[in-house]
Amino acid sequence: MKNKKILIGIVAVVVIILTIIFISNSKNNFQNEIADEIPSQNQQAQEENDLAFNLPPDQDSVGWTQTTGPLGGTVIRMIPHENTIWASLYSGGIYELQLDDSWKQIAIGRGIPENRAFDIVADSSDVNIAYVPEMIAGLARTNNKGSSWQGLRDYVTRDIEADIFHSHTLALDPENPKILYVPGFTNDENSILIVSIDGGERWEKRFVFDKYYDFNHIYFYNSKMYIATHKDGVLVSSDKGKSWEQFNDGLENLKTARFVNFKNTLYLLGAELQFNARMGGELYKLSSNELSWEKVDGLEQVTGIGADENYFYAATWNPDPKIWISNDGNLFSETASENLPPAWIGEVVSFDSKIYVGIGGNGIYVSSDNGNTFEELNQGLISIATREVYVNPLDENEIYVGTWDRQGFYWSKNGGKGYKRLATDLNVFTLLPDPHNFSIVYLGGDGFFKGTLGEKSSAFIQKNKPESMTSASAIKSIAVDPKNSDHILIGIGDELGETPSGKGLWESYNQGETWTRATGIGNFAVYSIIFNPDNPSIVYASALGEGVFKSSDGGRHFNSLGDERFKYTYRLAMSSSDPEIIVASSNVFFGQLSLEEQLSGKYGGIFQSKDGGETWTELTAGVRNYGDDQPENFIGWLYNFGHMPNYEMVLIDPKDANHLIVGHHAENVVETIDGGATWKKAGAEEMVPGGIHNYAYCLGSSSDFKKFYACTCGRGMFSGILCLHLRTRNV
């Protein structure tokens, strides 16, 4: 049961973060026709992208291989570190800037126990030593500048007698860097401060707080210790953490994020910082008597701060990203900040006469002219959160990739070796290639678009959207009639996040010029729609919170298939060789159920029908033992997979309906070759070195079910040939 609470927490974090990111990156002004053009100032980067786009694909290999892109990602911490820069990206590990201006992964695969480092704290007395606090692994340490890492969770949980310890920040004692102060919380949401006096080998509880706090940053200043919290303001201690009190005088809002010491004055970013999401706020400084906070005037919607010996840097989002510079911490000058993508700046670092910024999900940009112009600096930074992939049925190496992090989508013709980024002015929540022509793609977000792709230019034409859509609504799913491209169905949700509420399913017979709402489905979001390819009058749809539906008139009217187990079905799949074979998979977390309901076994699972939905068989019944009643041979990933019915996508082998590949919301990619009697991780060893969690949001496969693609949270796109598949087919 405790393992399940951990997984639920992970899922909750991801959903909240991705929802906020998508909202933060939204742009409301769409053009009716948009040519795919890269800004002229990034001409060199575009030429490099074009070269990579036209390279031949790499030879396929057994198991998962991380593709070379898309590049970028969401920076959650960035610091100067011994003549270079270290950057932590959400679910992407830690990267180090190299002399050739490329980035090198120095965490994942080197022993770090988790891929999310919320802070990076270096030992000022020894450049080899650094610490990172992590969501579930507690914290980790390197003694050799990132060449290898050691998780300290077992030491922590042993000494504080807890099953898990979550942390986002830590501080080293300025008088003795062997002393570590780490605020965090245990699995029962008790917030505590733990301390180690020997570099993390042994720990003690220094203080138990009176309530649950979400700690963002802990910082020493003038012999006092300050903690910025997500929504409870600032806490201060004058006795090395033995006692704490509120310190919020002068704050206009209790959302606080980061501290910076500039010219011996403490500054506070009073803004939203939760996991990898930023929303703007105010900049404050500590009063001269250290009794209150004083607002720094002249800045609005501050999202990030940084400083060096001479200058203070503030990033604003109002609504365009800007860097402001001050030499006294009071009066700020606005820079031109040209060439930055339209997103919030979360991290600002000054190093070697350059300014480095982490901007939304776009990775890192650098300025060499004091903030007037910026250039993309993402070579090697493979940390985009990919969420959707489609494979050309005529070419296993041609794919379209949608992301959580950035506007637009990506196109690759060499299996992910190189990409073109398209429709960069659009919020693309879902996409679908035309089944008759892969070069035509339909895009859904807060609008509906039809795109025509070409290597030299691409155009995207905005169509009308259903009258029920509001500014907060989003198109969740798209289906195109396999025999008539004029006939399109879409599902609509009430908000950008993955939640049940919505406006059902709508159909158009003129490619989106006009829409009519289908009957039979209530006010729920439809996340999956599939046509029978042989008989398009038969359509299936899943409405999260209401169940699975079937239409016999091409989508005008739907009837529920019933069965309470299907209530939170998230995705549907249909066999390409036998349309009577259908799989329904659930995601009960997106249904916003309580923890008890999620674990009850009443809802969800993976169900298969071989008669067009008349009868169903559950395929996960054999992996439902968990928690306190777990068997002696408990296998965490297997039982979590079965009893946490949060499945992202299912692929059906066209030659064998008992062979399924499943992307799970917390347990990577799993596979069965015997209709669910047994399950195995599908090539996960290569995808997840060291057992790091890896969310498999979406899957794609070649038409012969040989080559596979997997979307991940913060680690880009993976491709490969699965070992179990090879053994099965005797290839």
C-alpha positions, 0 to 999 in steps of 0.5 A, a space after each residue: 500500500 505504501 508503494 502505491 501511495 508513492 506512485 500516486 504521488 508521482 503521478 499527481 506531480 506529473 499531471 499538475 506540472 504538465 497542466 501548468 506548463 501547457 497553460 503557461 505556454 498558451 498563446 491565444 492569437 492564431 493566424 488563419 494560415 501559418 507558414 513554417 518559418 524559423 526566425 532568421 536569427 537562428 539561421 545557423 541552428 536551422 541549417 544544423 537541424 535541416 542537416 540532421 533531418 536529412 541524415 539517414 536513420 541509424 541501424 535498428 538495435 535490440 532494446 530501447 535506444 534514446 533518440 537524439 532529440 527532440 532537444 530542450 526540456 524544462 530546467 528546474 535548477 541551474 548553477 555555475 560549477 567549477 568553470 562550467 554549468 550544471 543544469 537539472 531538467 525535469 525527469 531528464 537528470 543533470 547535464 554539464 556544459 562542455 567546452 564545445 557548447 554541447 551538454 553531457 548527461 552526468 546523472 542518469 546511468 551513473 548511479 543517481 537513484 532518480 531523474 528529478 533533482 530539484 536543487 543542486 548544492 555544491 560543496 564550496 570547499 571541495 569541487 568534487 562534492 555536490 548534493 541533489 534533493 529528489 522527489 522520492 529518492 530523498 537525495 543523492 551525492 557525488 564525490 567526483 564531480 558527477 562521474 558517479 552518484 550515490 543515493 542516500 535514501 536508505 541512510 535517511 529512512 533508516 535514521 528517521 524511521 520512515 518509509 520514504 522522504 521527499 525533498 526539494 532543497 537542501 543547504 550546507 552549513 556555511 561554517 562546515 559543509 559536512 553538515 547538511 540541512 534538508 527540509 522535506 516530508 515523509 509518506 504520511 505528509 509530516 514535514 520535518 527538517 533532517 540534519 547530517 553532520 557527516 556529509 549524509 552518512 547519518 541523520 537526525 530529525 532536527 524539527 517537526 513542523 506543525 503542518 504540511 509544507 511544500 518547501 522550495 528553497 532553504 538558505 543561510 544568511 547572516 547566521 539565520 536559516 530561511 525557507 521559502 515555501 510554495 504557498 505558506 510564505 517564509 520560515 526563519 530559524 535563528 538556532 540552526 533549525 531547532 525552532 522556526 517561525 513565520 516571517 512574512 511581514 511585507 509579503 503581498 502573496 505567500 507564494 515564495 520560490 527562491 533566495 539570492 544574496 546580492 552584495 550582502 542583501 537577501 532577495 526573495 522571489 515571491 512567485 509560483 514555483 511548484 516542481 517544474 512550473 513557474 508563474 510570475 510574482 514579486 521581487 522582495 529584499 530583506 529590510 536593513 533591520 532584517 525584520 520585514 520584506 520590502 518590495 522592489 518596485 519596477 518589475 512585474 511578473 517576476 519568474 526567475 532571479 540570479 546574481 553574480 558579484 556585480 549584477 542582479 538579474 531578474 526575469 519577467 513574463 509580461 507577457 513576453 520573456 525579458 531579462 532585467 539587470 541591476 548593479 545595485 539591486 534597486 533600479 533595473 534596466 530592461 534588456 532587449 531579450 531578443 530571440 527568446 521563445 514565448 515562455 517563462 524564464 525560470 532559471 538565470 545564471 551569469 557565467 564567464 560574461 554570458 547570461 544563461 536562462 532556462 525558458 519554459 520547456 525550451 531548454 537553455 538559451 545564452 546571451 553574449 551581449 548582456 541580454 540583448 540577444 539570445 541563442 539556443 544552446 541545447 545541443 545534447 539536451 535530450 529532455 523534452 517531455 514527449 506525449 504522442 507519436 505516430 508512425 508512417 505505415 509506409 515508412 517505419 522511420 518517419 514519425 510525428 512527435 507531440 510534446 508537453 513542453 513546447 508549442 507545435 510538434 516535431 517531424 522526423 524522417 530518420 527515426 528520431 535522429 533529426 527533427 523539423 519543428 513545425 507549427 511553432 505558433 500553435 498549442 498542439 495538444 493532440 495530432 493525427 495524420 490523415 489515414 489516406 496521406 501521411 503528409 496531411 496532419 490534423 492538430 487539436 488544442 484550443 483550436 482545430 487545424 489542418 496541416 500540409 507538410 513539406 520539407 521546404 515549407 509547411 502550412 497550417 490552416 485554422 478551421 472552425 471549432 465547435 461552438 461549445 468550446 471556451 478559451 479554457 477548452 481543449 481538443 483531446 482526441 481526433 479521428 478521421 474516417 478511413 474512407 472519407 477524409 471529410 468526415 472527422 470526429 473530435 473529443 473535447 475537454 473542459 480544460 487543458 489538464 487530463 480530467 473527466 469533464 468535457 463536452 463529449 464528441 463532435 463530428 464534421 462532414 466538411 473537414 472542420 468547417 461546421 460541427 454537430 455534437 454527437 448524442 449519447 455521450 454526456 458532459 465528459 472528455 473523450 480521450 479516444 475515438 476509433 473507426 472500424 477501418 472496414 466499416 466506418 459506420 462503426 465507431 468506438 469512443 471512451 469518455 473518461 468518467 462515463 465509460 466506453 461507447 459504440 456508434 453504428 451510424 458513423 458517430 452521430 449517436 452513441 450507446 454505452 457498452 455498460 460495465 462499471 469497470 469501463 467507467 474510467 477508460 482512457 484509451 482504446 485500441 483496435 487490431 489492424 487485422 481484425 477490427 472485432 478485436 478491441 482493447 480498453 485501458 483505464 487511467 483512474 488517476 485522471 478520473 480524480 478518484 480518491 486514493 482508496 477508490 484507486 486502490 479498490 480494484 473496482 475500477 479499471 484494468 485492461 480489457 479485451 473484446 474479440 467480438 466487437 465489444 459484446 463480451 470482454 476479458 480482463 487481461 490484468 487480473 493476474 497481477 492484482 496483489 499488492 500492499 500489506 497482503 503482498 506475496 513473499 515473491 512480491 515484484 514491485 513493478 509487476 504488481 504496481 502495474 496491475 493494481 494501479 490501473 493507469 495505462 497510457 496506451 496499448 498496441 495490439 500485434 496485428 498477427 497475434 491479439 494475445 501479444 500486447 505492448 502497454 505504456 504505463 503511467 508509472 512503470 514504463 513499457 510492459 508486454 504480454 504474449 499470452 493474453 495477460 497471463 504473464 507480463 514482462 517489462 519490454 526492453 526497460 533495462 535499456 530505457 531506465 538505467 538503474 531502475 529509474 522511473 520512466 513514464 511511457 506516455 504514448 507508443 507507436 509501432 511500425 505496421 509489421 509490429 517490429 519497430 517501436 517508439 515510446 514517448 517519455 516524461 523528460 527523456 525525449 523519444 526512445 526507439 527500438 526492437 524489443 527482445 521479447 518480441 524477437 524471441 517470440 517471432 524467432 527473428 
